[in-house]
Amino acid sequence: MTGPLTEILDGQREADLQRAARALLKEPLLTADGPYADEFRLVRRHAAALREWFERNVGWTLRTDADAARLRKTPGTLADVTHPAREAARTALPFNRRRYVLLCLALAALERGEAQVALGRLAEQVVLAAADPGLVAAGITFPLERRDERVDLAAVVRLLLRLGVLRRVAGDEEAYVSRSGDVLYDVRRRVLAGMPATLRGPSLVEAGDFEERLVEMTAQTALDSDELRFRAIRWKLTRLLLDDPVLYYDDLADDELAYLTRQRGFITARISELTGLVAEVRAEGIAMVDPLDDLTDVRMPEQGTHGHVTLLLAQHLARAARPVTAAELALRVRELAVEHGGFWSRSAREPGAEPALVEQALAKLEALGLAERTERGVVPRPALARYAVGEPVLKESGR
């Protein structure tokens, strides 16, 4: 029997399922007592439906227990470096190679350690692990004697705190950095166990080249039938549409483009049904637009000096008919400061600030799929055309 109440309940279930899915896409590791505790409860309630959708459409597995929900995501492309981890908010410094290595060493030490650990003790274990001949041969060392090295380890710990792997019991990371104290943490072993998202353990990978190791860690079973090959293509396309700001047709292989041409409506409809994202289809590609504007770690336009500079440079690049060098963009920022500097921070108006402003702007444009750095300079990508604001045309009034 159906009626208004049934329709209301079905609508509420769909809304809750969508909210849970969006939370997992935004934060693939949710904890029961974290900042997304309400969403975590929704994920557990709808775990069966979510698990089935992700496994069927993108090949991602979902593990849930009383402490955490972990969506093991594999990106559509393994070469994208434009969305690095950050210890806290978007304003925090992005992780570099050293911090990622430190993160892996810290996770290994925590896995072998006790239920509680002091930051000083964790640092000692990281120093011992960093003595591995392979790391030494690669020129990677972590004596943790310098302040900047301790700052890197503190950033790693703050990331683990945000993810819920650690819970601070006493102390503060700044005390460790300044060598005036220590910090004690509880290690949440169930959450820690869910951190790896690879299909194969790194220790089982035999390739020596970095790119080859990534491929081995994420490789599916042998694609020895058309059905498996088509499934792999569908998974990759859906991953790209979920994770990337824009999917460009030119970036796809011929078989991937042919499959997308046939199945575009089905794939985008499935994504929209689960997430609420809306497909914007253009001649150059597809963007899944978020009406709620919260499923992203990079926004444009954005308030503040850096957001304004990025928008102005985007307009400049969109109108350019050739690749533009970073030096030319720095000169353009200097010119823009004359016109718009009154709205910028004092540090952004100081001589010599231009290269840093350009770098921050380009990092954002690359992350959004709006521009690409090449040997010839910065090249706008098709989606940047929406920021091409033309010069005003003044018409003479009739007499």
Buried (B, 14 or more C-beta within 10 A) or exposed (E): EEEEEEEEEEEEEEEBBBBBBBBBBBBBBBBBEBEBEEBBBBBBBBBEBBBEBBEBBBBBBBBBBEBBBBBBBBBBEEEBEBBBBBBEEEEBEBBEEBBEBBBBBBBEBBEEBEEEBBBBBBBEBBBEBBEEEEBEEEEBEBEBEEEEBBBBBBBBBBBBBBBBBBBBEEBBBEBBBEEEBBBBBEBBBBBBBBBBBBBEEEEEBEEEEEEEBBEBBBBEEEBEEEEEEBBBBBBBBBBBBBBBBBBBBEBBEEEBBEBBEEBBEEBBEBBBBBBBBEBEEBEBBBBBEBEEEEBBEBBBEEEEBBBBBBBBBBBBBBBBEEBBEBEBBBEBBBEBBEEBBEEBEEEBBEEEBBEBBBEBBBBBBBBBBBBBBEEEBBBBBBBBEEBBEEEEEEEEEEE
